[in-house]
Amino acid sequence: MVDYTTDRNGDRVVVERRGGAGRVLAIVAVIAIVIVGLLFLTGFWKADVTKTGSLPSVDISAKGGSLPKVDLDSKEVVVGTTEKTVEVPKVKTEKETISVPAVGVKDNGEK
């Protein structure tokens, strides 16, 4: 983090740099990785594999299956029309003369 401040006269800018916890943790992690690497490179630490690993062996075999036999009885859907008397509203329109607002544009000096 950087703080910018001026001295008492207001003449110069003083820059103070302060390291945060993230910077300290990063430095410690890098030092730890370097130390571990050096220990392996110098032979001080040694890793011997005593038993080799392997993937599991999987035998996949399948034979075709079959669908179950089902005896299904269902209802029959009947679609048609029937005559019914219902009330239906009727809309009637008439022509009538009324006054409506008009908007226009005039040029300078025209009436």
The first five atom37 places (N, CA, C, CB, O) and aatype in JSON, in Angstrom:
{
  "aatype": [12, 19, 3, 18, 16, 16, 3, 1, 2, 7, 3, 1, 19, 19, 19, 6, 1, 1, 7, 7, 0, 7, 1, 19, 10, 0, 9, 19, 0, 19, 9, 0, 9, 19, 9, 19, 7, 10, 10, 13, 10, 16, 7, 13, 17, 11, 0, 3, 19, 16, 11, 16, 7, 15, 10, 14, 15, 19, 3, 9, 15, 0, 11, 7, 7, 15, 10, 14, 11, 19, 3, 10, 3, 15, 11, 6, 19, 19, 19, 7, 16, 16, 6, 11, 16, 19, 6, 19, 14, 11, 19, 11, 16, 6, 11, 6, 16, 9, 15, 19, 14, 0, 19, 7, 19, 11, 3, 2, 7, 6, 11],
  "atom_mask": [
    [1, 1, 1, 1, 1],
    [1, 1, 1, 1, 1],
    [1, 1, 1, 1, 1],
    [1, 1, 1, 1, 1],
    [1, 1, 1, 1, 1],
    [1, 1, 1, 1, 1],
    [1, 1, 1, 1, 1],
    [1, 1, 1, 1, 1],
    [1, 1, 1, 1, 1],
    [1, 1, 1, 0, 1],
    [1, 1, 1, 1, 1],
    [1, 1, 1, 1, 1],
    [1, 1, 1, 1, 1],
    [1, 1, 1, 1, 1],
    [1, 1, 1, 1, 1],
    [1, 1, 1, 1, 1],
    [1, 1, 1, 1, 1],
    [1, 1, 1, 1, 1],
    [1, 1, 1, 0, 1],
    [1, 1, 1, 0, 1],
    [1, 1, 1, 1, 1],
    [1, 1, 1, 0, 1],
    [1, 1, 1, 1, 1],
    [1, 1, 1, 1, 1],
    [1, 1, 1, 1, 1],
    [1, 1, 1, 1, 1],
    [1, 1, 1, 1, 1],
    [1, 1, 1, 1, 1],
    [1, 1, 1, 1, 1],
    [1, 1, 1, 1, 1],
    [1, 1, 1, 1, 1],
    [1, 1, 1, 1, 1],
    [1, 1, 1, 1, 1],
    [1, 1, 1, 1, 1],
    [1, 1, 1, 1, 1],
    [1, 1, 1, 1, 1],
    [1, 1, 1, 0, 1],
    [1, 1, 1, 1, 1],
    [1, 1, 1, 1, 1],
    [1, 1, 1, 1, 1],
    [1, 1, 1, 1, 1],
    [1, 1, 1, 1, 1],
    [1, 1, 1, 0, 1],
    [1, 1, 1, 1, 1],
    [1, 1, 1, 1, 1],
    [1, 1, 1, 1, 1],
    [1, 1, 1, 1, 1],
    [1, 1, 1, 1, 1],
    [1, 1, 1, 1, 1],
    [1, 1, 1, 1, 1],
    [1, 1, 1, 1, 1],
    [1, 1, 1, 1, 1],
    [1, 1, 1, 0, 1],
    [1, 1, 1, 1, 1],
    [1, 1, 1, 1, 1],
    [1, 1, 1, 1, 1],
    [1, 1, 1, 1, 1],
    [1, 1, 1, 1, 1],
    [1, 1, 1, 1, 1],
    [1, 1, 1, 1, 1],
    [1, 1, 1, 1, 1],
    [1, 1, 1, 1, 1],
    [1, 1, 1, 1, 1],
    [1, 1, 1, 0, 1],
    [1, 1, 1, 0, 1],
    [1, 1, 1, 1, 1],
    [1, 1, 1, 1, 1],
    [1, 1, 1, 1, 1],
    [1, 1, 1, 1, 1],
    [1, 1, 1, 1, 1],
    [1, 1, 1, 1, 1],
    [1, 1, 1, 1, 1],
    [1, 1, 1, 1, 1],
    [1, 1, 1, 1, 1],
    [1, 1, 1, 1, 1],
    [1, 1, 1, 1, 1],
    [1, 1, 1, 1, 1],
    [1, 1, 1, 1, 1],
    [1, 1, 1, 1, 1],
    [1, 1, 1, 0, 1],
    [1, 1, 1, 1, 1],
    [1, 1, 1, 1, 1],
    [1, 1, 1, 1, 1],
    [1, 1, 1, 1, 1],
    [1, 1, 1, 1, 1],
    [1, 1, 1, 1, 1],
    [1, 1, 1, 1, 1],
    [1, 1, 1, 1, 1],
    [1, 1, 1, 1, 1],
    [1, 1, 1, 1, 1],
    [1, 1, 1, 1, 1],
    [1, 1, 1, 1, 1],
    [1, 1, 1, 1, 1],
    [1, 1, 1, 1, 1],
    [1, 1, 1, 1, 1],
    [1, 1, 1, 1, 1],
    [1, 1, 1, 1, 1],
    [1, 1, 1, 1, 1],
    [1, 1, 1, 1, 1],
    [1, 1, 1, 1, 1],
    [1, 1, 1, 1, 1],
    [1, 1, 1, 1, 1],
    [1, 1, 1, 1, 1],
    [1, 1, 1, 0, 1],
    [1, 1, 1, 1, 1],
    [1, 1, 1, 1, 1],
    [1, 1, 1, 1, 1],
    [1, 1, 1, 1, 1],
    [1, 1, 1, 0, 1],
    [1, 1, 1, 1, 1],
    [1, 1, 1, 1, 1]
  ],
  "atom_positions": [
    [[0.85, -1.16, 0.0], [0.0, 0.0, 0.0], [0.9, 1.22, 0.0], [-0.97, 0.0, 1.21], [1.95, 1.21, 0.64]],
    [[0.51, 2.27, -0.7], [1.3, 3.48, -0.8], [0.47, 4.64, -0.27], [1.76, 3.74, -2.26], [-0.69, 4.8, -0.66]],
    [[1.06, 5.44, 0.62], [0.39, 6.63, 1.14], [1.11, 7.86, 0.6], [0.37, 6.63, 2.7], [2.33, 7.96, 0.69]],
    [[0.35, 8.8, 0.03], [0.89, 10.06, -0.46], [0.49, 11.17, 0.51], [0.39, 10.37, -1.91], [-0.7, 11.4, 0.74]],
    [[1.48, 11.84, 1.08], [1.21, 12.95, 1.99], [2.14, 14.11, 1.66], [1.41, 12.51, 3.47], [3.16, 13.94, 0.99]],
    [[1.77, 15.3, 2.13], [2.63, 16.48, 1.94], [3.19, 16.88, 3.3], [1.84, 17.68, 1.28], [2.62, 16.56, 4.35]],
    [[4.33, 17.6, 3.28], [4.89, 18.06, 4.55], [4.1, 19.26, 5.07], [6.39, 18.42, 4.39], [3.11, 19.66, 4.46]],
    [[4.54, 19.82, 6.18], [3.79, 20.9, 6.83], [3.65, 22.13, 5.96], [4.46, 21.28, 8.13], [2.63, 22.81, 6.03]],
    [[4.63, 22.43, 5.15], [4.59, 23.6, 4.27], [3.76, 23.34, 3.01], [6.0, 24.02, 3.88], [3.39, 24.28, 2.31]],
    [[3.47, 22.08, 2.71], [2.73, 21.74, 1.5], [3.58, 21.77, 0.25], [0.0, 0.0, 0.0], [3.06, 21.83, -0.86]],
    [[4.91, 21.71, 0.43], [5.82, 21.85, -0.7], [6.13, 20.54, -1.41], [7.09, 22.47, -0.24], [6.14, 20.5, -2.64]],
    [[6.37, 19.48, -0.68], [6.79, 18.26, -1.34], [5.89, 17.1, -0.93], [8.26, 17.94, -1.02], [5.23, 17.12, 0.11]],
    [[5.91, 16.09, -1.77], [5.08, 14.89, -1.54], [5.96, 13.82, -0.93], [4.42, 14.39, -2.86], [7.04, 13.52, -1.44]],
    [[5.5, 13.24, 0.15], [6.22, 12.16, 0.82], [5.48, 10.86, 0.5], [6.32, 12.4, 2.38], [4.28, 10.75, 0.72]],
    [[6.2, 9.9, -0.03], [5.61, 8.62, -0.4], [6.07, 7.58, 0.61], [6.0, 8.2, -1.85], [7.27, 7.36, 0.78]],
    [[5.13, 6.95, 1.27], [5.44, 5.89, 2.23], [4.9, 4.58, 1.68], [4.83, 6.19, 3.65], [3.71, 4.46, 1.39]],
    [[5.77, 3.61, 1.53], [5.34, 2.3, 1.05], [5.25, 1.36, 2.24], [6.32, 1.75, -0.04], [6.16, 1.26, 3.06]],
    [[4.14, 0.7, 2.29], [3.93, -0.27, 3.37], [3.55, -1.6, 2.76], [2.83, 0.22, 4.37], [2.66, -1.66, 1.92]],
    [[4.21, -2.65, 3.18], [3.9, -3.98, 2.68], [2.73, -4.58, 3.44], [0.0, 0.0, 0.0], [2.61, -4.39, 4.65]],
    [[1.88, -5.28, 2.74], [0.73, -5.91, 3.36], [1.01, -7.35, 3.7], [0.0, 0.0, 0.0], [2.11, -7.87, 3.46]],
    [[0.02, -7.99, 4.27], [0.16, -9.4, 4.67], [0.29, -10.3, 3.45], [-1.05, -9.84, 5.52], [0.96, -11.33, 3.53]],
    [[-0.32, -9.94, 2.34], [-0.23, -10.75, 1.13], [1.19, -10.83, 0.61], [0.0, 0.0, 0.0], [1.63, -11.89, 0.16]],
    [[1.9, -9.72, 0.66], [3.28, -9.7, 0.2], [4.15, -10.59, 1.1], [3.83, -8.25, 0.18], [5.0, -11.33, 0.6]],
    [[3.95, -10.52, 2.4], [4.74, -11.32, 3.34], [4.47, -12.8, 3.11], [4.4, -10.93, 4.81], [5.41, -13.6, 3.11]],
    [[3.2, -13.18, 2.93], [2.88, -14.6, 2.69], [3.47, -15.09, 1.38], [1.35, -14.8, 2.69], [3.94, -16.23, 1.31]],
    [[3.46, -14.27, 0.36], [4.04, -14.68, -0.93], [5.55, -14.9, -0.8], [3.75, -13.62, -2.01], [6.08, -15.86, -1.35]],
    [[6.22, -14.03, -0.08], [7.68, -14.18, 0.11], [7.98, -15.45, 0.89], [8.26, -12.94, 0.85], [8.9, -16.18, 0.54]],
    [[7.23, -15.72, 1.94], [7.45, -16.94, 2.74], [7.2, -18.18, 1.89], [6.52, -16.95, 3.98], [7.95, -19.15, 1.99]],
    [[6.17, -18.17, 1.06], [5.87, -19.33, 0.21], [6.98, -19.57, -0.8], [4.54, -19.13, -0.52], [7.37, -20.71, -1.03]],
    [[7.5, -18.51, -1.4], [8.59, -18.66, -2.38], [9.84, -19.2, -1.7], [8.9, -17.32, -3.07], [10.51, -20.06, -2.26]],
    [[10.16, -18.7, -0.51], [11.34, -19.2, 0.22], [11.19, -20.67, 0.56], [11.56, -18.38, 1.51], [12.15, -21.44, 0.45]],
    [[9.98, -21.08, 0.99], [9.74, -22.48, 1.33], [9.9, -23.38, 0.1], [8.34, -22.66, 1.93], [10.47, -24.47, 0.21]],
    [[9.42, -22.94, -1.05], [9.54, -23.74, -2.27], [11.0, -23.86, -2.69], [8.71, -23.13, -3.4], [11.43, -24.93, -3.13]],
    [[11.76, -22.8, -2.56], [13.18, -22.83, -2.92], [13.93, -23.78, -1.99], [13.8, -21.41, -2.84], [14.77, -24.55, -2.45]],
    [[13.63, -23.74, -0.69], [14.32, -24.62, 0.26], [14.02, -26.08, -0.03], [13.92, -24.28, 1.71], [14.92, -26.92, -0.02]],
    [[12.74, -26.4, -0.3], [12.37, -27.79, -0.6], [13.05, -28.25, -1.89], [10.82, -27.94, -0.72], [13.54, -29.37, -1.97]],
    [[13.09, -27.37, -2.89], [13.77, -27.72, -4.14], [15.25, -27.99, -3.94], [0.0, 0.0, 0.0], [15.79, -28.95, -4.49]],
    [[15.91, -27.16, -3.15], [17.33, -27.37, -2.87], [17.58, -28.67, -2.12], [17.89, -26.2, -2.07], [18.57, -29.35, -2.38]],
    [[16.71, -29.01, -1.18], [16.87, -30.26, -0.43], [16.78, -31.47, -1.36], [15.81, -30.37, 0.67], [17.54, -32.42, -1.19]],
    [[15.86, -31.43, -2.35], [15.78, -32.55, -3.29], [16.96, -32.55, -4.25], [14.46, -32.49, -4.07], [17.48, -33.61, -4.57]],
    [[17.4, -31.37, -4.72], [18.51, -31.31, -5.68], [19.83, -31.76, -5.07], [18.66, -29.9, -6.22], [20.64, -32.39, -5.75]],
    [[20.06, -31.45, -3.81], [21.33, -31.83, -3.17], [21.34, -33.27, -2.7], [21.62, -30.92, -2.0], [22.38, -33.77, -2.28]],
    [[20.21, -33.92, -2.75], [20.15, -35.32, -2.32], [19.91, -35.46, -0.83], [0.0, 0.0, 0.0], [19.88, -36.59, -0.33]],
    [[19.73, -34.38, -0.11], [19.45, -34.47, 1.31], [18.1, -35.15, 1.54], [19.47, -33.06, 1.96], [17.93, -35.94, 2.46]],
    [[17.16, -34.83, 0.67], [15.87, -35.54, 0.66], [15.84, -36.39, -0.58], [14.65, -34.55, 0.7], [16.31, -35.99, -1.64]],
    [[15.26, -37.58, -0.44], [15.2, -38.5, -1.55], [13.87, -39.22, -1.49], [16.39, -39.5, -1.54], [13.41, -39.62, -0.42]],
    [[13.25, -39.38, -2.63], [11.96, -40.08, -2.68], [12.13, -41.33, -3.54], [10.83, -39.16, -3.25], [12.34, -41.23, -4.74]],
    [[12.03, -42.49, -2.92], [12.11, -43.75, -3.65], [10.71, -44.34, -3.76], [13.09, -44.76, -2.93], [9.96, -44.41, -2.79]],
    [[10.37, -44.75, -4.97], [9.07, -45.38, -5.21], [9.26, -46.86, -5.01], [8.51, -45.06, -6.65], [10.0, -47.5, -5.76]],
    [[8.6, -47.43, -3.99], [8.79, -48.85, -3.68], [7.78, -49.72, -4.39], [8.69, -49.07, -2.19], [8.03, -50.91, -4.6]],
    [[6.65, -49.18, -4.75], [5.64, -49.96, -5.45], [5.05, -49.07, -6.53], [4.52, -50.48, -4.47], [4.65, -47.94, -6.26]],
    [[5.01, -49.58, -7.75], [4.48, -48.77, -8.83], [2.95, -48.78, -8.8], [4.99, -49.28, -10.19], [2.33, -49.78, -8.43]],
    [[2.4, -47.71, -9.17], [0.94, -47.62, -9.23], [0.43, -48.06, -10.58], [0.0, 0.0, 0.0], [1.18, -48.12, -11.55]],
    [[-0.85, -48.37, -10.63], [-1.45, -48.77, -11.89], [-2.93, -48.43, -11.86], [-1.24, -50.29, -12.16], [-3.54, -48.29, -10.81]],
    [[-3.47, -48.31, -13.04], [-4.91, -48.07, -13.15], [-5.65, -49.38, -12.95], [-5.26, -47.43, -14.51], [-5.11, -50.44, -13.26]],
    [[-6.84, -49.32, -12.46], [-7.59, -50.56, -12.27], [-7.97, -51.17, -13.62], [-8.85, -50.31, -11.42], [-8.25, -50.45, -14.58]],
    [[-7.97, -52.5, -13.67], [-8.4, -53.15, -14.9], [-9.91, -53.35, -14.83], [-7.66, -54.52, -15.11], [-10.45, -53.84, -13.84]],
    [[-10.56, -52.95, -15.89], [-12.01, -53.0, -15.92], [-12.43, -53.83, -17.12], [-12.62, -51.57, -15.99], [-11.99, -53.58, -18.25]],
    [[-13.27, -54.83, -16.88], [-13.8, -55.65, -17.96], [-15.24, -55.2, -18.21], [-13.73, -57.18, -17.61], [-16.11, -55.33, -17.35]],
    [[-15.45, -54.68, -19.39], [-16.79, -54.2, -19.72], [-17.39, -55.13, -20.76], [-16.76, -52.73, -20.24], [-16.88, -55.26, -21.87]],
    [[-18.48, -55.76, -20.37], [-19.21, -56.58, -21.32], [-20.69, -56.41, -21.02], [-18.78, -58.09, -21.25], [-21.11, -56.39, -19.86]],
    [[-21.45, -56.3, -22.07], [-22.89, -56.12, -21.89], [-23.6, -56.81, -23.03], [-23.28, -54.61, -21.83], [-23.1, -56.86, -24.15]],
    [[-24.76, -57.33, -22.74], [-25.57, -57.91, -23.8], [-26.84, -57.09, -23.92], [-25.9, -59.41, -23.52], [-27.26, -56.43, -22.96]],
    [[-27.42, -57.13, -25.05], [-28.6, -56.32, -25.33], [-29.75, -56.66, -24.39], [0.0, 0.0, 0.0], [-29.98, -57.82, -24.05]],
    [[-30.45, -55.66, -23.98], [-31.59, -55.86, -23.1], [-32.87, -55.94, -23.9], [0.0, 0.0, 0.0], [-32.85, -55.97, -25.13]],
    [[-33.96, -55.97, -23.21], [-35.25, -56.01, -23.88], [-36.24, -55.16, -23.09], [-35.77, -57.48, -24.02], [-36.11, -54.98, -21.88]],
    [[-37.22, -54.65, -23.81], [-38.26, -53.85, -23.17], [-39.26, -54.78, -22.5], [-38.96, -52.93, -24.19], [-39.47, -55.91, -22.95]],
    [[-39.88, -54.32, -21.43], [-40.89, -55.16, -20.78], [-42.15, -55.24, -21.63], [-41.22, -54.62, -19.37], [-42.48, -54.31, -22.37]],
    [[-42.85, -56.34, -21.52], [-44.12, -56.49, -22.22], [-45.21, -55.93, -21.33], [-44.39, -57.99, -22.58], [-45.31, -56.25, -20.15]],
    [[-46.04, -55.05, -21.93], [-47.08, -54.36, -21.18], [-48.4, -54.5, -21.92], [-46.71, -52.87, -20.96], [-48.46, -54.28, -23.13]],
    [[-49.46, -54.86, -21.2], [-50.8, -54.89, -21.76], [-51.51, -53.64, -21.22], [-51.58, -56.23, -21.38], [-51.79, -53.55, -20.03]],
    [[-51.79, -52.7, -22.09], [-52.3, -51.41, -21.66], [-53.7, -51.19, -22.22], [-51.37, -50.28, -22.1], [-53.92, -51.32, -23.43]],
    [[-54.63, -50.87, -21.34], [-55.98, -50.5, -21.75], [-56.18, -49.04, -21.37], [-57.07, -51.42, -21.08], [-55.98, -48.67, -20.21]],
    [[-56.58, -48.21, -22.35], [-56.78, -46.8, -22.05], [-58.15, -46.37, -22.52], [-55.7, -45.94, -22.7], [-58.81, -47.08, -23.27]],
    [[-58.58, -45.21, -22.09], [-59.86, -44.65, -22.49], [-59.73, -44.03, -23.87], [-60.36, -43.61, -21.46], [-58.63, -43.71, -24.31]],
    [[-60.87, -43.88, -24.55], [-60.88, -43.27, -25.87], [-61.34, -41.83, -25.74], [-61.8, -44.06, -26.84], [-62.32, -41.53, -25.06]],
    [[-60.63, -40.94, -26.41], [-60.98, -39.53, -26.39], [-61.86, -39.26, -27.62], [-59.7, -38.62, -26.38], [-61.47, -39.55, -28.75]],
    [[-63.05, -38.69, -27.36], [-63.99, -38.41, -28.43], [-64.07, -36.9, -28.6], [-65.4, -39.03, -28.14], [-64.32, -36.18, -27.64]],
    [[-63.87, -36.43, -29.83], [-63.9, -35.01, -30.13], [-65.01, -34.77, -31.16], [-62.51, -34.51, -30.66], [-65.13, -35.5, -32.14]],
    [[-65.83, -33.71, -30.9], [-66.91, -33.4, -31.84], [-67.53, -32.06, -31.51], [0.0, 0.0, 0.0], [-66.97, -31.31, -30.7]],
    [[-68.66, -31.74, -32.1], [-69.35, -30.49, -31.82], [-70.79, -30.77, -31.44], [-69.3, -29.54, -33.04], [-71.37, -31.77, -31.86]],
    [[-71.36, -29.86, -30.62], [-72.77, -29.92, -30.28], [-73.35, -28.53, -30.43], [-72.99, -30.48, -28.83], [-72.62, -27.54, -30.32]],
    [[-74.66, -28.43, -30.67], [-75.33, -27.15, -30.82], [-75.81, -26.67, -29.46], [-76.51, -27.26, -31.81], [-76.53, -27.39, -28.77]],
    [[-75.41, -25.44, -29.07], [-75.84, -24.8, -27.82], [-76.24, -23.38, -28.15], [-74.71, -24.84, -26.72], [-75.7, -22.79, -29.08]],
    [[-77.19, -22.8, -27.4], [-77.58, -21.42, -27.55], [-76.94, -20.62, -26.42], [-79.12, -21.26, -27.55], [-77.17, -20.9, -25.24]],
    [[-76.12, -19.6, -26.8], [-75.44, -18.76, -25.82], [-75.67, -17.3, -26.19], [-73.91, -19.08, -25.76], [-75.93, -16.99, -27.35]],
    [[-75.58, -16.39, -25.19], [-75.72, -14.96, -25.45], [-74.39, -14.42, -25.95], [-76.19, -14.2, -24.18], [-73.35, -14.64, -25.34]],
    [[-74.44, -13.7, -27.1], [-73.25, -13.12, -27.7], [-73.48, -11.62, -27.81], [-72.93, -13.76, -29.1], [-74.46, -11.2, -28.42]],
    [[-72.6, -10.78, -27.23], [-72.81, -9.33, -27.33], [-72.52, -8.85, -28.75], [-71.91, -8.58, -26.32], [-71.61, -9.35, -29.41]],
    [[-73.29, -7.87, -29.21], [-73.09, -7.29, -30.54], [-72.7, -5.84, -30.34], [-74.37, -7.42, -31.44], [-73.33, -5.14, -29.56]],
    [[-71.7, -5.39, -31.04], [-71.22, -4.02, -30.95], [-71.71, -3.28, -32.18], [-69.67, -3.96, -30.83], [-71.54, -3.73, -33.32]],
    [[-72.33, -2.11, -31.93], [-72.86, -1.3, -33.03], [-72.05, -0.01, -33.1], [-74.4, -1.0, -32.82], [-71.81, 0.61, -32.07]],
    [[-71.62, 0.39, -34.28], [-70.87, 1.64, -34.45], [-71.69, 2.6, -35.3], [-69.47, 1.36, -35.09], [-72.43, 2.21, -36.2]],
    [[-71.52, 3.9, -34.99], [-72.16, 4.96, -35.76], [-71.13, 6.02, -36.06], [-73.37, 5.58, -34.98], [-70.17, 6.18, -35.31]],
    [[-71.31, 6.75, -37.18], [-70.43, 7.85, -37.52], [-71.01, 9.13, -36.95], [-70.22, 7.96, -39.05], [-72.21, 9.39, -37.08]],
    [[-70.14, 9.93, -36.32], [-70.57, 11.18, -35.69], [-69.47, 12.21, -35.9], [-70.87, 10.98, -34.17], [-68.29, 11.86, -35.86]],
    [[-69.83, 13.49, -36.13], [-68.85, 14.55, -36.33], [-68.6, 15.25, -35.0], [-69.33, 15.55, -37.41], [-69.53, 15.72, -34.35]],
    [[-67.3, 15.34, -34.6], [-66.92, 16.02, -33.36], [-65.71, 16.9, -33.65], [-66.62, 15.0, -32.21], [-65.08, 16.74, -34.69]],
    [[-65.38, 17.83, -32.73], [-64.2, 18.68, -32.87], [-63.01, 18.0, -32.19], [-64.46, 20.09, -32.27], [-63.1, 17.55, -31.05]],
    [[-61.9, 17.96, -32.92], [-60.68, 17.37, -32.37], [-59.57, 18.41, -32.48], [-60.3, 16.05, -33.11], [-59.63, 19.26, -33.38]],
    [[-58.57, 18.37, -31.61], [-57.49, 19.35, -31.69], [-56.64, 19.12, -32.95], [-56.6, 19.29, -30.43], [-56.46, 17.99, -33.4]],
    [[-56.14, 20.23, -33.5], [-55.28, 20.16, -34.68], [-53.95, 20.82, -34.34], [-55.95, 20.83, -35.91], [-53.93, 21.87, -33.69]],
    [[-52.86, 20.24, -34.77], [-51.52, 20.77, -34.52], [-50.88, 21.01, -35.88], [-50.66, 19.8, -33.64], [-50.94, 20.17, -36.77]],
    [[-50.23, 22.2, -36.02], [-49.59, 22.51, -37.28], [-48.33, 23.33, -37.04], [0.0, 0.0, 0.0], [-48.04, 23.7, -35.9]],
    [[-47.57, 23.62, -38.11], [-46.35, 24.4, -38.02], [-46.45, 25.54, -39.02], [-45.08, 23.52, -38.28], [-46.82, 25.32, -40.18]],
    [[-46.13, 26.78, -38.58], [-46.13, 27.93, -39.46], [-44.71, 28.41, -39.66], [-47.01, 29.06, -38.88], [-43.89, 28.39, -38.74]],
    [[-44.42, 28.85, -40.9], [-43.13, 29.48, -41.16], [-43.21, 30.93, -40.7], [-42.75, 29.38, -42.69], [-44.3, 31.43, -40.42]],
    [[-42.07, 31.63, -40.62], [-42.06, 33.02, -40.19], [-42.89, 33.88, -41.13], [-40.61, 33.55, -40.12], [-42.68, 33.85, -42.34]],
    [[-43.82, 34.64, -40.59], [-44.6, 35.58, -41.35], [-45.83, 34.99, -42.01], [0.0, 0.0, 0.0], [-46.65, 35.76, -42.5]],
    [[-46.0, 33.72, -42.07], [-47.18, 33.13, -42.7], [-48.32, 33.02, -41.72], [-46.87, 31.76, -43.28], [-48.11, 32.88, -40.52]],
    [[-49.52, 33.1, -42.25], [-50.72, 32.94, -41.41], [-51.45, 31.7, -41.79], [-51.65, 34.14, -41.52], [-52.48, 31.38, -41.2]]
  ]
}
